[in-house]
């Protein structure tokens, strides 16, 4: 953690100052699906509980937590650490530098592997609104009820809670062909209880091959899972937006290896700018 980060505990939560994280950009850049803004606050279901975060001018405020949980969980989950080592871009890459300026404040979350694998299986050839709708249906059917103030939420179901689900049951979440892929992943987990541990401990190339043994996990989805759940910052997922940028801006000579261990955050900046940036960037 950077020495500049300041953490202060209050009666009802903890304030983290001197971090550049933008909750809006981080939660809307396509890496997660269960954070939503309401009345200036961001609500998300994480590790079986409803969490509430507020953006401050120079940091964030996390409700109903304490310094121990901030140190044990939040700093890692939100990737608030040594920001002096943040990606500075390339002086010769005008498009990338514009993307970094536009996406400044994006942090790559360190998410639960099981939830991330299921979520990105659902994401295949899908749009964000529909992904969120399918995931919420899955949670309401098989997760635990969580009450926060006057609102009911549902936890993401654990492997144990999904282990007895039949293929025909998954038709209720209306995921289309993806329900077969979710079911296949559950069967892999049942036959290989250490599957996630093996992916976590394997070097990146082998971890990718392990993930791609699961039906529905291809090149892009496996890279997303590795980046958002296993901390493999060297991967560079290529979805339709990234491929458009490569075709129009960089051409056939593009090689993401030039970004090294910053490839993942470079991808997030480029993706966010290409999808939401002002003007028709790719026209």
PyMOL commands that set and color helices and strands:
alter all, ss='L'
color gray80, all
select helices_A, chain A and resi 23-28+67-77+83-85+94-103+113-123+128-142+159-162+167-173+178-191+195-201+204-211+219-229+240-250+256-276
alter helices_A, ss='H'
color red, helices_A
select strands_A, chain A and resi 6-10+13-17+35-38+41-46+49-56+59-63+145-148+151-154
alter strands_A, ss='S'
color yellow, strands_A
deselect
rebuild
show_as cartoon
